[in-house]
Amino acid sequence: MLARLAALVLLPLFLAACAPRLQEIGPPVDEPRIVENDGHEIALHMADGADLPLRVWYPWDRPAEAVILALHGFNDYSKGFAAPGKGMARRGFIFYAYDQRGFGLTAERGVWAGEKQMIDDLRVAARLIKARHPDLPLFLLGESMGGAVIMTAAVGDDPPVADGLILAAPAIWGWQTLPPIARKITEGAAHVIPWVTVVPTGVHAQASSNRAALRDLARDPLVIKETRIDTAYGLVNLMTDAFDAAARLDQPRWLLLFGEREGILDRSAVNQALPHFRDLSPEQGRIAIYPRGYHLLLRDFNQYAVYDDMAAWMRDPTAPLPSGADKRGEDKTINSD
């Protein structure tokens, strides 16, 4: 009897101790700013004292037309934007990318920072970069998880400053698109064994047509290969909010990019979300679907066509895209003929 009573008392304490872990964010101690070293931007210094490593690519042969602030995908970091950063700089755009908390060279790598904190960081980053280039339009570019962060932030009460959004295969694989048992299992594991790491679903799927880029990802020690269960749980919660945001993404204007050979996100989840985007007016957004595109569109062999489309859309959001991918975006689904 005493043993049973002790178990009833201790069980809630055990479960509380095993709750999903979030990074501990300290109170504001400093003014956010861009940190420089030898005249080069190297980090975003946040209010709690955290430094988020920053990479910047500038046009070298012409005045800049606009600024892009990019957010990387899950388990990746800012280095993943090396190709698009150079490609867009070559087309006349300043390109910023930073490591989001828990990824790359940030503190507590592998531990989920929380959706609210990720959005707060984006809001601060956009404000700092806009203040540095007040006369240039600012566009937010999100790849996969980064797209989910941007979408969720854009429909919030205090959206980040932006003149437009570019969403490259945004992560919209939420609980709405998964069987209920998947949520029960994931939620239970996140509360009982949150520290256990797993290889994410789809890691063996082909993410890009560019095998050199895939080799770089596999060999890079800063790209996380095994994920804590509670971090995966946090990601799905974020993707759930991003899926809901699709129907409310009315400001600012946006460009949505997907490849028909998408192999990381669940295709049925993407196809469920596409009608929500299409229900918004054409003036609010455009959809581009690339017949030979994979998840990592910005690193595919066809990357230059995507860069040209992005540049054309930022210059004139009403003009047809050079590749014609917007025509397929009017009615095509992922992995369709």
HUHU-V793064 format. One record per residue. N is the residue number from 0. RES is the residue in one small letter. PHI is phi in radians with two decimals (* if undefined). PSI is psi as a letter, one per 30 degrees, with the letter a starting at -180 (999 if undefined). OMEGA is omega in whole degrees, 0 to 359 (* if undefined). Layout:
[[N;RES;PHI;PSI;OMEGA] [N;RES;PHI;PSI;OMEGA]]
//
This chain:
[[0;m;*;e;179] [1;l;-1.13;e;179] [2;a;-1.12;e;179] [3;r;-1.15;e;179] [4;l;-1.12;e;179] [5;a;-1.10;e;180] [6;a;-1.12;e;179] [7;l;-1.14;e;180] [8;v;-1.30;e;186] [9;l;-1.43;f;183] [10;l;-1.02;e;178] [11;p;-1.06;e;178] [12;l;-1.15;e;179] [13;f;-1.13;e;181] [14;l;-1.16;e;178] [15;a;-1.13;e;180] [16;a;-1.15;f;183] [17;c;-1.80;g;179] [18;a;-1.12;l;177] [19;p;-0.93;k;183] [20;r;-1.54;k;170] [21;l;-2.07;l;175] [22;q;-1.03;k;176] [23;e;-1.55;j;181] [24;i;-1.70;k;182] [25;g;-1.32;l;179] [26;p;-1.26;l;177] [27;p;-1.08;k;179] [28;v;-2.25;f;186] [29;d;-2.67;l;177] [30;e;-1.54;k;178] [31;p;-1.02;k;180] [32;r;-2.84;l;173] [33;i;-1.61;k;181] [34;v;-1.56;k;180] [35;e;-2.08;l;175] [36;n;-2.46;j;183] [37;d;0.97;h;177] [38;g;1.42;g;180] [39;h;-1.96;k;178] [40;e;-1.21;k;183] [41;i;-2.20;f;183] [42;a;-2.84;l;167] [43;l;-1.72;j;179] [44;h;-1.59;j;187] [45;m;-1.67;l;187] [46;a;-1.07;e;181] [47;d;-1.46;g;179] [48;g;1.69;f;180] [49;a;-1.26;k;174] [50;d;-1.89;k;178] [51;l;-1.80;j;182] [52;p;-0.90;k;188] [53;l;-2.23;k;175] [54;r;-2.14;k;182] [55;v;-2.40;k;174] [56;w;-2.14;k;182] [57;y;-1.96;k;169] [58;p;-1.08;k;182] [59;w;-1.94;f;185] [60;d;-2.26;g;183] [61;r;-2.88;l;174] [62;p;-1.16;k;181] [63;a;-1.24;k;178] [64;e;-1.58;e;183] [65;a;-2.87;l;181] [66;v;-2.13;k;177] [67;i;-2.06;k;172] [68;l;-1.98;j;188] [69;a;-1.95;k;176] [70;l;-2.03;k;185] [71;h;-1.36;l;180] [72;g;-1.54;l;184] [73;f;-1.10;k;179] [74;n;1.18;f;177] [75;d;-1.69;a;175] [76;y;-2.71;a;192] [77;s;-1.08;f;179] [78;k;-1.06;f;179] [79;g;-1.10;f;179] [80;f;-1.68;g;181] [81;a;-1.01;e;181] [82;a;-1.18;e;179] [83;p;-1.14;e;178] [84;g;-1.07;e;178] [85;k;-1.18;e;182] [86;g;-1.13;e;180] [87;m;-1.34;e;174] [88;a;-1.10;e;179] [89;r;-1.12;f;180] [90;r;-1.64;g;173] [91;g;1.78;g;182] [92;f;-2.15;k;172] [93;i;-1.36;k;188] [94;f;-2.19;j;176] [95;y;-1.90;k;173] [96;a;-2.59;k;179] [97;y;-2.26;l;175] [98;d;-1.35;k;175] [99;q;-1.29;l;183] [100;r;-0.98;k;180] [101;g;1.59;f;183] [102;f;-2.32;l;177] [103;g;1.10;b;183] [104;l;-1.76;g;178] [105;t;-1.42;l;178] [106;a;-1.22;l;179] [107;e;0.91;h;180] [108;r;-1.01;k;180] [109;g;1.65;f;180] [110;v;-1.76;k;183] [111;w;-1.16;k;181] [112;a;-1.47;f;183] [113;g;1.78;k;183] [114;e;-1.00;e;182] [115;k;-1.06;e;181] [116;q;-1.17;e;179] [117;m;-1.10;e;178] [118;i;-1.23;e;177] [119;d;-1.04;e;179] [120;d;-1.09;e;178] [121;l;-1.08;e;181] [122;r;-1.05;e;179] [123;v;-1.17;e;181] [124;a;-1.05;e;180] [125;a;-1.10;e;180] [126;r;-1.12;e;180] [127;l;-1.11;e;183] [128;i;-1.27;e;176] [129;k;-1.11;e;178] [130;a;-1.15;f;179] [131;r;-1.33;f;181] [132;h;-2.27;i;188] [133;p;-1.13;f;185] [134;d;-1.67;g;181] [135;l;-1.98;k;174] [136;p;-1.09;k;179] [137;l;-2.04;k;178] [138;f;-2.03;k;176] [139;l;-1.74;k;180] [140;l;-2.01;k;178] [141;g;-2.15;k;176] [142;e;-1.82;k;176] [143;s;0.96;c;178] [144;m;-0.98;e;178] [145;g;-1.04;e;176] [146;g;-1.14;e;178] [147;a;-1.13;e;178] [148;v;-1.07;e;182] [149;i;-1.14;e;180] [150;m;-1.06;e;182] [151;t;-1.13;e;179] [152;a;-1.14;e;186] [153;a;-1.15;f;181] [154;v;-1.75;g;180] [155;g;-1.40;l;183] [156;d;-1.22;f;182] [157;d;-2.31;i;185] [158;p;-1.15;l;178] [159;p;-1.15;l;178] [160;v;-1.12;k;180] [161;a;-2.95;k;174] [162;d;-1.66;f;180] [163;g;-3.13;l;181] [164;l;-2.15;k;172] [165;i;-2.09;j;186] [166;l;-2.00;j;183] [167;a;-1.70;j;182] [168;a;0.83;h;182] [169;p;-1.08;k;182] [170;a;-1.34;j;182] [171;i;-2.19;h;182] [172;w;-1.73;i;188] [173;g;-1.60;a;180] [174;w;-1.07;f;181] [175;q;-1.06;f;186] [176;t;-1.82;g;183] [177;l;-1.97;l;176] [178;p;-1.15;k;182] [179;p;-0.93;e;182] [180;i;-1.11;e;179] [181;a;-1.13;e;179] [182;r;-1.17;e;181] [183;k;-1.09;e;181] [184;i;-1.16;e;182] [185;t;-1.14;e;180] [186;e;-1.13;e;179] [187;g;-1.11;e;180] [188;a;-1.13;e;181] [189;a;-1.13;f;180] [190;h;-1.66;f;183] [191;v;-1.82;e;181] [192;i;-2.27;h;187] [193;p;-1.10;f;184] [194;w;-1.43;f;182] [195;v;-1.15;k;180] [196;t;-1.82;k;180] [197;v;-2.36;l;172] [198;v;-1.51;k;185] [199;p;-1.01;k;175] [200;t;-1.00;k;178] [201;g;1.60;g;183] [202;v;-1.14;f;179] [203;h;-1.61;f;176] [204;a;-1.32;l;180] [205;q;-1.36;j;183] [206;a;-1.63;f;184] [207;s;-2.76;l;173] [208;s;-1.41;f;183] [209;n;-1.65;j;185] [210;r;-1.19;f;177] [211;a;-1.12;e;178] [212;a;-1.13;e;179] [213;l;-1.16;e;177] [214;r;-1.11;e;178] [215;d;-1.06;e;178] [216;l;-1.10;e;183] [217;a;-1.17;e;184] [218;r;-1.60;f;184] [219;d;-1.32;j;182] [220;p;-1.17;f;180] [221;l;-1.53;f;173] [222;v;-1.47;j;185] [223;i;-1.24;k;183] [224;k;-1.72;f;179] [225;e;-2.18;k;190] [226;t;-1.98;k;172] [227;r;-1.06;k;181] [228;i;-1.08;e;181] [229;d;-1.22;f;175] [230;t;-1.24;e;176] [231;a;-1.07;e;178] [232;y;-1.10;e;177] [233;g;-1.10;e;179] [234;l;-1.10;e;181] [235;v;-1.14;e;175] [236;n;-1.08;e;176] [237;l;-1.10;e;180] [238;m;-1.10;e;177] [239;t;-1.11;e;178] [240;d;-1.17;e;178] [241;a;-1.17;e;178] [242;f;-1.04;e;179] [243;d;-1.12;e;182] [244;a;-1.19;f;185] [245;a;-0.99;e;182] [246;a;-1.40;f;185] [247;r;-2.08;g;187] [248;l;-1.47;i;185] [249;d;-1.70;f;178] [250;q;-2.56;k;345] [251;p;-1.36;a;179] [252;r;-1.15;l;185] [253;w;-2.50;l;175] [254;l;-2.19;k;182] [255;l;-1.85;k;184] [256;l;-2.07;k;175] [257;f;-2.45;l;173] [258;g;-1.79;k;180] [259;e;-1.18;f;179] [260;r;-1.76;g;176] [261;e;-0.85;k;183] [262;g;-2.26;f;179] [263;i;-1.75;e;174] [264;l;-1.31;l;176] [265;d;-1.19;k;185] [266;r;-1.12;e;180] [267;s;-1.15;e;177] [268;a;-1.12;e;178] [269;v;-1.08;e;182] [270;n;-1.18;f;174] [271;q;-1.22;e;183] [272;a;-1.42;e;185] [273;l;-0.96;e;179] [274;p;-1.06;e;178] [275;h;-1.14;e;175] [276;f;-1.13;e;184] [277;r;-1.22;f;179] [278;d;-1.20;f;176] [279;l;-1.36;l;185] [280;s;-1.21;l;179] [281;p;-1.03;f;179] [282;e;-1.22;f;181] [283;q;-1.47;e;183] [284;g;-2.83;l;178] [285;r;-2.25;k;176] [286;i;-1.99;k;176] [287;a;-2.13;k;179] [288;i;-2.13;k;186] [289;y;-1.79;k;187] [290;p;-1.10;f;180] [291;r;-1.95;g;183] [292;g;-1.58;k;176] [293;y;-1.91;a;183] [294;h;-1.11;e;182] [295;l;-1.55;i;183] [296;l;-0.98;e;184] [297;l;-1.32;f;178] [298;r;-2.15;g;178] [299;d;-1.13;l;174] [300;f;-1.10;f;179] [301;n;-1.60;g;187] [302;q;-1.05;e;185] [303;y;-1.17;e;176] [304;a;-1.15;e;178] [305;v;-1.17;e;179] [306;y;-1.08;e;179] [307;d;-1.09;e;178] [308;d;-1.13;e;179] [309;m;-1.05;e;181] [310;a;-1.11;e;180] [311;a;-1.09;e;181] [312;w;-1.17;e;178] [313;m;-1.14;e;178] [314;r;-1.31;e;182] [315;d;-2.67;j;184] [316;p;-1.19;f;180] [317;t;-1.71;f;183] [318;a;-1.40;l;176] [319;p;-1.06;k;178] [320;l;-1.32;k;182] [321;p;-0.99;e;184] [322;s;-1.37;f;186] [323;g;1.42;g;182] [324;a;-1.12;f;179] [325;d;-1.23;f;176] [326;k;-1.15;e;177] [327;r;-1.17;e;181] [328;g;-1.20;f;182] [329;e;-1.22;e;184] [330;d;-2.58;f;183] [331;k;-1.35;l;171] [332;t;-1.99;l;181] [333;i;-1.27;k;179] [334;n;1.10;h;177] [335;s;-1.80;l;180] [336;d;-1.46;999;*]]
//
